[in-house]
Amino acid sequence: MRLAVLAVSLLLGLTIPAQAAAAQPAQPAKPANKCTNKDPALAELSGLWADKERWYAVNDGGEKATVVVLKKDCTVERQIVGQVDPFDVEDLGRAPDGTFLLADGGDNNLERTTAAIIALTPAGKSTLYRMTYPDGKHDAEAMLVGTNGAPYFITKDVGNAGVYSPVRQLKSPGPTPMKKVATIKLAATNTPGGPVPGAVGSRTVTGGAVSSDGKVVAVRTYTDAYLYAAPDKDIVKALNTKPVRVPLPNEAQGEAIAFEPDGSLVSASEKVGQPIRLVAKATELVAKQTEAPPAQQSGSQKPPESAAPAPPGDIANSASSVSKQGIPIVPAAGVAILLVMGVLASLRWRASRSRRRFYRGG
């Protein structure tokens, strides 16, 4: 049933005209292998966060909220384990106070009544925050976290990813309602890689990240990353601008992305034996766009998304204005043919990822 819904939504999506200019061309450094993930504990690596010394990773599964701490040679240093039992953690961010935010938004079979964020402190204390969508169930595998701790879930709707944020500060256990704040329209690319044909995989959002200074936002698919300038640290505003596309070719099932403090982009794939790779100086690709505009003299100017810091123990939320942004799609007829092939090819892939246990209570 989920595949049928996916196929219908994709075919309908092909009739939607483009609403903005294409992603700007980029000439980034090619992704360079940093090391190889050989640990079975990270066979389904789905989210990353980076600081100067270490990487922090989440696996797509498990019965306790867990962040795996990696040295930058891919060896596991330790694990931070909380007591909350997740359903399907798909991405990782970090709040200003150092708390890890695990995006428990995966829902391949659209069976959940809520999505969730699991806050996990470096000491292992975990707190569950449930959230609800305003327009039905969604599978969300990407999350962006603003510099004030504001979370944004991005759905896996192919070519038309919805961006959702809480309408108010989260309270545990919730649920807290979310609202739709933006739509990301993606065109198919010819970048090789991913578990499904490019007409699907290159338009499917699988991860997100925000640079340490909050001025560059990254959204990735199975095959490419898109970098958005956020000079005033407003994520929603950034997602309504032209992105720079950075190809991430030949990843088996690329889902994880993060920024190093120096602006390099880190990408990783599920499956043991896959490399963790770096794209050097990635933030410089949008550097000219990240200079904040001159301050207006009007006293009515709206503050940026991250003007107010997140209070300890809670996760902040922004109320930025919304306008649609898009990247033109390729001709519908050609994609329609590829889509039929893609859906058929994805049957085994979807089946292999639908082994989630029943989600009790959300």
Helices and strands as residue ranges (DSSP letters): H 2-13, E 32-36, G 40-42, E 45-50, E 55-59, E 66-70, E 76-81, E 91-94, E 100-104, E 115-120, E 126-132, E 140-145, E 151-155, E 160-166, E 176-185, H 198-201, E 205-210, E 216-221, E 224-229, H 235-239, E 244-247, E 254-259, E 265-269, E 275-279, G 282-289, H 332-352
